[in-house]
Amino acid sequence: MLAFIEGELAAKTPTGVVLDNGGVGYAIFTTLRTQAQLETNQRVRLLVCEQIREDCHDLYGFLDEGSKQLFEFLRKVNGVGPKMALNLMDIGDLAELQLAIIDSDKKYLSSASGVGPKLAERISLELKDKLEQVITARPAGDADPGSSSDYEALAALQFLGLNTQQAKQALEGVDEALATEEKVKQALRQGRID
């Protein structure tokens, strides 16, 4: 099983990228958002998920652990394959998608190619609790037991795919008295992420 592939970005394709690693070109499916962040001939490290079937061996690549985990959650939903999961991840930033799932926003989820209202509802039903747990979970080893809820909210936003600066910016103006989960939800709803 592969965890990541590192190499030079040889090409972008309509569905992903080709990474050259030691003279071997790995075709890796990615979101359009991921492709937009990469430049040809740039050295890249992509976290990968594999899908092995009798007729193919597909790789799906991500720049951060939060994106990879969301992809894995999505593709476990009945009726959502890996390509549809990538389509869902391309309709907005990851924070918006996660908030849409938690809030059962069927209209937002249905804006992805191939996702109708029934599937949007199923995605929300199956993933809402998992995503809420991820939001409130503290990444192992990142904090000591005496951490404030501000730190926990910052760590949760980073785990969801925001960098430190974006996470801090998102938390500006959030009510200090809220519990961690509510802080994260309010930060995502405010949409102050550049």
C-alpha positions in Angstrom: 0.0 0.0 0.0 1.3 3.4 -0.9 1.2 6.4 1.5 2.6 9.1 -0.8 4.5 9.6 -4.0 7.1 12.3 -4.4 8.5 13.4 -7.7 8.6 16.0 -10.4 5.3 17.1 -11.9 5.8 15.9 -15.5 2.3 16.9 -16.8 -1.2 17.9 -16.0 -4.1 16.0 -17.5 -7.8 16.7 -17.6 -8.3 14.4 -14.7 -5.1 14.7 -12.7 -1.3 14.8 -12.9 1.6 12.7 -13.9 4.5 12.5 -11.4 7.9 11.3 -12.5 9.6 9.3 -9.8 12.8 7.7 -10.7 11.9 7.5 -14.4 8.5 6.0 -13.7 5.4 8.2 -14.5 2.6 7.8 -12.1 -0.8 8.9 -13.4 -2.6 10.3 -10.3 -6.2 11.5 -10.3 -6.6 14.8 -8.4 -9.1 17.6 -7.9 -8.9 20.6 -10.2 -8.1 22.7 -7.1 -5.1 20.5 -6.4 -3.9 20.9 -10.0 -4.3 24.6 -9.8 -1.8 24.7 -6.9 0.9 22.8 -8.8 3.3 23.8 -11.5 4.9 21.6 -14.2 8.5 20.6 -13.3 7.9 21.4 -9.7 8.9 18.8 -7.1 5.7 17.5 -5.5 4.7 15.2 -2.7 1.1 13.8 -2.9 -0.5 11.7 -0.3 -2.3 8.9 -2.2 -5.2 6.6 -1.9 -5.3 3.5 -4.1 -8.2 1.7 -5.7 -7.2 -1.7 -7.0 -9.7 -3.7 -9.2 -9.0 -6.6 -11.5 -8.8 -4.3 -14.5 -7.0 -1.2 -13.1 -4.9 0.2 -10.4 -5.9 3.9 -9.8 -4.2 6.4 -7.6 -5.8 9.5 -6.1 -3.6 12.3 -4.8 -3.9 15.0 -2.2 -1.7 17.8 -0.8 -2.8 17.4 2.9 -4.1 14.8 5.3 -7.5 16.5 5.8 -8.3 16.3 2.0 -7.3 12.7 1.9 -9.4 11.8 4.9 -12.5 13.6 3.5 -12.0 11.8 0.2 -11.9 8.5 2.1 -15.0 9.4 4.0 -16.9 10.4 0.8 -16.0 7.3 -1.2 -17.3 5.0 1.6 -20.8 6.5 1.1 -23.0 4.1 -0.9 -23.3 5.5 -4.4 -20.2 7.7 -4.2 -17.2 6.4 -6.1 -13.8 8.0 -6.1 -14.4 10.2 -9.2 -17.6 11.5 -7.7 -15.8 12.2 -4.4 -13.3 14.3 -6.4 -16.2 16.1 -8.1 -17.7 16.9 -4.6 -14.3 18.2 -3.4 -14.2 20.6 -6.4 -17.5 22.4 -5.8 -15.9 24.7 -3.1 -13.2 24.7 -0.6 -13.0 21.8 1.9 -14.4 23.9 4.8 -17.5 24.8 2.7 -18.0 21.2 1.7 -17.7 19.9 5.3 -20.0 22.6 6.6 -22.6 21.7 3.8 -22.4 18.0 4.9 -22.8 18.9 8.6 -25.7 21.3 7.8 -27.4 18.9 5.4 -27.2 21.5 2.6 -28.6 19.3 -0.2 -28.6 22.2 -2.7 -24.9 22.8 -2.3 -24.0 19.1 -2.4 -26.2 18.6 -5.5 -24.2 21.2 -7.4 -21.5 18.5 -7.9 -21.7 16.6 -11.1 -23.7 13.3 -10.7 -25.0 14.1 -7.2 -28.8 14.4 -7.0 -30.9 15.3 -3.9 -31.3 11.8 -2.6 -27.5 11.1 -2.8 -26.8 14.5 -1.2 -29.1 13.5 1.7 -27.4 10.1 2.0 -23.9 11.8 2.1 -25.1 14.1 4.8 -26.7 11.4 6.9 -23.7 9.1 6.7 -21.0 11.7 7.2 -22.4 14.3 9.5 -21.5 12.5 12.7 -18.0 11.5 11.4 -17.2 15.1 10.4 -18.4 16.5 13.7 -16.2 14.0 15.5 -13.2 15.1 13.4 -13.9 18.8 14.2 -13.9 18.1 17.9 -11.0 15.6 17.9 -7.6 17.0 18.8 -4.9 15.6 16.5 -2.8 13.2 18.5 0.4 14.6 19.9 -0.5 18.2 19.0 -1.7 19.4 22.3 -1.3 18.8 26.0 -4.3 18.1 28.2 -4.5 21.7 29.5 -5.0 23.3 26.1 -7.6 26.0 25.7 -10.6 25.6 23.4 -9.0 28.2 21.1 -6.1 25.9 20.6 -8.4 23.0 20.0 -10.4 25.0 17.5 -7.2 26.1 15.7 -6.0 22.5 15.6 -9.4 21.2 14.3 -9.4 23.8 11.5 -5.9 22.8 10.5 -6.9 19.2 10.5 -9.7 20.1 8.1 -7.2 21.4 5.6 -6.6 25.1 6.5 -3.1 26.3 7.0 -2.2 28.1 10.3 -2.8 31.6 8.9 -6.2 30.7 7.4 -7.3 28.9 10.7 -6.3 32.0 12.8 -8.1 34.3 10.3 -11.2 32.1 10.4 -11.3 32.3 14.3 -11.1 36.1 14.4 -14.4 37.4 15.8 -15.6 34.0 17.0 -17.3 34.1 20.4 -14.6 33.1 23.0 -17.3 31.5 25.3 -18.3 28.9 22.7 -17.3 25.2 23.0 -14.7 24.0 20.6 -17.1 22.4 18.1 -19.3 25.5 18.0 -16.2 27.7 17.5 -15.2 25.7 14.5 -18.7 25.7 13.0 -19.0 29.5 13.5 -15.5 30.1 12.0 -16.4 28.0 8.9 -19.8 29.8 8.6 -18.2 33.3 8.8 -16.1 32.5 5.7 -13.3 34.8 6.5 -10.8 32.5 4.8 -8.6 34.0 2.1 
